[in-house]
Amino acid sequence: MQENLQPLLHKSPLHELRVNVARAGLCIGDTAELALMDNGQVAIFAKVRKRFLGIIPHQGQAQLGQLSPQAAKLIAPALHHGHHLRVRIVGLTPEHLSASTGPEVHVSVWGDRARLEETLPPQLSTGA
């Protein structure tokens, strides 16, 4: 069965970045994963470039940051119920190109809006 995916978050900035964007080896279009944390936040994970002992390059999974609280309220029910969501990196601003705003990473999240609205509380489902 083919799923009908629609954009749930078109271009959502990540908060509390935990990686150096310029050194992580991220590219626009890279896949990412969502994880529901114990405190209710939604964390974003992706494969990043790392160095073992400072010299041996390899790739490993790392937390990039987390979604805003408003975006987390929309996405958390889908994660809790195990819905399929597609996450891609859609915007990058590395440290050396960012002025006073600092580095940025933006993601898009796609999912089945009809299935998501079934799991949302009534006050959230009408605003989507």
Beta strands, then each sheet from edge to edge (+ up, - down):
strand 1: 6-13
strand 2: 31-36
strand 3: 42-52
strand 4: 56-66
strand 5: 86-93
strand 6: 104-111
sheet 1: 1+ 6- 5+ 2- 3+ 4-
end
